[in-house]
Amino acid sequence: MSIQKLVLLSALTLASSVQAQAQVHAQAAPVAATTGTLVIVPAFGEVKHANDEATVNFAVEEQDKDRAAATARVNQKMKQGTDIVRRADPQAELKTVGYYTYPVYPEVPDGPRPLVNPAARRMPIGWRVGQSLEVKTRNLQALPKTVAAAQKILNLNGIDYHLSPELARRLDDERIAATYRNLNERIASIARAMGRNAGDAVIDTVDFEGSGNYAGDRAEAAPMAMRMSAKRADAAEMPEPSFEPGETTLQMRLVGKVKFR
């Protein structure tokens, strides 16, 4: 027999021996039983949607030595600004959220204070009067024009973009469906990893609040907010501000208890 044939025969013999040993080890390796196994499965879901509602905060403030004069100007400007908003956006919801009047005292200079009558130091030198107006609207397309018109009289204190209650309820249905769909996807993945069929899994408990200390704290939707300051405009025409309503993300976590038959 030639040397080449001897080498080939030896290689075949060695391969057969290795394969036989592998089969023996495979047969001997223990397989963990999964019948009756209880698996805790966290799942997640989220939906995104453009904001369809905005809450705008306007304010006016006046200061004068005469309290009555400051109050009169505030009342007049707030009435004018409110009328402007109502004409620009008749469907908007308006609400007065604050009215204040407080005295203004002179500043006390640094350093040694002169000996004066304590009562005289508390005499106000003027009065500051202000009022705030909250405007809730879904007419986001016309909002820049509405704000520009109101800014001729009122100051813009802030804008909060968010989802309307009706849209939030509809998106909550989608959020629940997305989270439950993710639960089933994870159960199928776990079943494959365990060498089982997804049909062998039975959902025992579903905790949509994630309150079983499995998924941590539930994420809250964070509304998009825009804060800005504005000075009173005396010009006849006010350039429209630029607004971007953005979108809101609603998230949900759930924990499912799954038992394999």
C-alpha positions in Angstrom: 0.0 0.0 0.0 1.3 3.4 -0.9 2.2 6.1 1.6 -0.6 8.4 0.2 -3.2 5.7 0.7 -2.0 5.1 4.3 -2.3 8.9 5.1 -5.8 9.0 3.6 -6.9 6.0 5.6 -5.5 7.4 8.8 -7.3 10.7 8.3 -10.6 8.9 7.6 -10.2 6.8 10.7 -9.5 9.9 12.9 -12.5 11.8 11.5 -14.8 8.9 12.2 -13.4 8.6 15.8 -14.0 12.3 16.5 -17.5 12.2 15.1 -18.4 9.2 17.2 -17.0 10.9 20.4 -19.0 14.0 19.6 -22.2 12.0 19.2 -21.6 10.3 22.5 -21.0 13.6 24.3 -24.1 15.0 22.7 -26.2 12.2 23.8 -24.8 12.4 27.3 -25.2 16.2 27.7 -28.3 16.8 29.9 -31.1 19.0 28.6 -32.9 21.2 31.1 -36.6 20.5 31.3 -38.8 23.5 30.6 -42.2 22.0 31.3 -44.0 24.2 33.8 -41.4 26.9 33.6 -42.6 30.4 34.7 -41.0 33.2 32.7 -41.2 36.9 33.5 -41.3 38.9 30.3 -41.0 42.7 30.2 -42.4 44.4 27.1 -42.3 48.0 25.7 -44.3 50.0 23.3 -44.5 53.6 22.1 -46.4 55.8 19.7 -45.5 59.3 18.3 -47.8 61.9 17.0 -47.6 65.6 16.1 -49.0 67.9 18.8 -52.4 69.3 17.9 -53.1 71.7 20.7 -51.2 74.6 22.3 -51.6 76.6 25.6 -50.3 80.2 25.2 -49.7 82.4 28.2 -49.9 86.2 27.8 -49.3 88.9 30.4 -49.3 92.6 31.0 -47.6 94.5 33.7 -47.5 98.2 34.7 -45.7 100.2 37.3 -46.7 103.7 38.5 -46.5 105.8 41.6 -50.3 105.9 41.5 -51.8 102.5 42.1 -55.0 103.5 40.4 -53.2 104.6 37.3 -51.2 101.4 37.0 -54.4 99.3 37.6 -56.3 101.3 34.9 -53.6 100.7 32.3 -53.4 97.0 33.0 -57.2 96.6 32.8 -57.4 98.5 29.6 -54.5 96.7 27.9 -55.8 93.3 29.0 -59.2 94.1 27.6 -57.7 95.2 24.3 -55.4 92.1 24.1 -58.3 89.8 24.9 -60.5 91.3 22.2 -57.6 90.9 19.7 -57.2 87.2 20.6 -61.0 86.5 20.3 -61.2 88.1 16.9 -58.1 86.3 15.6 -59.1 82.9 17.0 -62.8 82.7 17.9 -62.6 79.0 18.8 -59.9 79.5 21.4 -60.5 79.0 25.1 -59.6 82.0 27.2 -58.9 81.9 31.0 -57.6 84.5 33.4 -55.0 82.8 35.5 -53.5 85.6 37.7 -53.9 89.2 38.8 -51.6 90.8 41.3 -50.9 94.2 42.9 -48.0 94.8 45.2 -46.0 97.8 46.4 -42.5 98.7 45.2 -40.1 99.9 47.9 -36.8 101.8 47.4 -33.6 99.8 47.3 -31.5 99.9 50.4 -27.9 100.9 49.5 -25.0 98.8 50.6 -22.8 99.9 53.5 -23.8 101.6 56.8 -27.4 102.5 56.9 -28.4 106.0 58.0 -30.5 106.3 61.2 -34.0 107.0 59.9 -37.4 106.3 61.1 -38.2 102.6 60.5 -41.7 103.4 59.4 -40.4 105.8 56.8 -38.2 103.1 55.2 -41.3 101.0 54.5 -43.1 103.7 52.5 -43.6 102.4 48.9 -42.4 104.5 46.0 -44.8 102.9 43.5 -47.1 100.1 42.7 -46.7 97.1 40.3 -49.8 95.7 38.8 -50.1 92.7 36.4 -52.5 90.2 34.9 -52.1 86.9 33.0 -54.2 85.4 30.3 -54.2 81.7 29.3 -55.3 80.8 25.7 -55.9 77.2 24.6 -56.2 76.6 20.9 -56.1 73.9 18.3 -55.7 76.4 15.4 -51.9 76.0 15.2 -51.7 77.1 11.7 -53.0 80.6 12.6 -51.2 80.7 15.9 -48.2 82.8 14.8 -50.6 85.4 13.3 -52.7 85.4 16.5 -49.7 85.8 18.7 -48.2 88.6 16.6 -51.5 90.5 16.8 -51.7 90.1 20.6 -48.1 91.1 21.1 -48.9 94.7 20.1 -50.6 94.9 23.5 -49.6 91.9 25.6 -46.3 90.1 26.5 -45.9 86.5 25.5 -44.7 84.5 28.5 -44.7 80.9 27.1 -46.2 78.3 24.9 -46.9 74.6 25.7 -47.5 72.3 22.8 -49.3 69.0 23.7 -51.9 66.5 22.5 -55.6 67.2 22.8 -57.5 64.9 25.2 -59.4 63.2 22.3 -56.2 62.5 20.4 -54.4 61.3 23.6 -57.2 58.8 24.2 -57.0 57.5 20.7 -53.2 57.1 20.9 -53.5 55.3 24.2 -55.3 52.5 22.3 -52.5 52.3 19.8 -49.9 52.4 22.6 -51.6 49.4 24.4 -51.7 47.5 21.2 -48.1 48.1 20.4 -47.0 47.1 23.9 -49.0 43.9 23.8 -47.6 43.1 20.3 -44.1 43.5 21.7 -44.9 41.1 24.5 -45.9 38.4 22.0 -42.8 39.0 19.9 -40.6 38.5 23.0 -42.5 35.4 24.1 -41.8 33.9 20.6 -38.1 34.8 20.9 -37.8 33.2 24.3 -39.6 30.1 23.2 -37.2 29.6 20.3 -34.2 30.1 22.6 -35.6 27.4 24.9 -36.3 25.0 22.1 -40.0 25.2 22.5 -42.9 26.3 20.4 -44.6 29.6 21.1 -47.9 27.7 21.2 -46.7 26.0 24.4 -46.6 29.3 26.2 -49.6 30.4 28.3 -49.8 34.0 29.5 -50.6 33.8 33.1 -50.6 37.5 34.1 -50.2 40.9 32.3 -49.3 43.9 34.3 -49.8 47.0 32.1 -48.6 49.4 34.9 -45.2 47.6 35.3 -45.9 47.8 39.0 -44.6 44.3 39.8 -41.1 45.7 40.3 -40.0 44.1 37.0 -39.9 47.0 34.6 -39.1 50.0 36.9 -40.9 53.3 36.9 -43.4 53.9 34.2 -42.3 56.5 31.6 -44.5 59.6 31.4 -45.1 61.5 28.3 -43.2 64.7 28.3 -44.9 67.6 26.6 -42.8 69.8 24.4 -42.7 73.3 25.7 -41.3 76.6 24.4 -40.3 79.4 26.6 -39.7 82.9 25.4 -39.8 86.5 26.5 -41.4 89.4 24.6 -41.3 93.1 24.9 -44.4 95.2 24.4 -44.6 96.4 20.7 -45.6 99.9 19.9 -45.3 99.5 16.1 -48.3 99.2 14.0 -47.2 95.9 12.5 -45.6 93.1 14.5 -43.6 90.4 12.6 -45.1 86.9 13.1 -43.0 84.7 15.4 -41.8 81.3 14.2 -43.3 78.3 16.0 -42.7 74.5 15.6 -45.4 72.4 17.4 -43.2 69.3 17.5 -44.5 65.9 18.5 -45.2 63.9 21.7 -44.0 60.4 22.4 -46.3 58.2 24.5 -44.5 55.2 26.1 -45.8 52.1 28.0 -44.2 49.2 29.8 -45.8 46.0 30.9 -44.7 42.8 32.5 -46.1 39.4 31.6 -45.9 36.1 33.5 -45.7 33.3 31.0 -45.8 29.6 31.8 -44.7 26.8 29.4 -46.8 23.7 29.4 
